Amino acid sequence: MTEHEVGERRKNGGLSDEQVDAIRGAILRSIYEDIGRSIVKKVLWALGAVLFALLAWAGYHGYTPPLK
């Protein structure tokens, strides 16, 4: 194998353009899914904290019946 052939093979890793595009697409989908999951988790935590605060406030001010 000549030095040029080795360089060309190393350059694209022996993968076709279609394979490289498929790999790139899979990686981007995974990244976007992780980001989306993280955002949803943070929003749900914030909503839970707000709900807890509202219930605590309502209980303190007598808007909810006492627990037995």
PyMOL commands that set and color helices and strands:
alter all, ss='L'
color gray80, all
select helices_A, chain A and resi 3-12+17-60
alter helices_A, ss='H'
color red, helices_A
deselect
rebuild
show_as cartoon
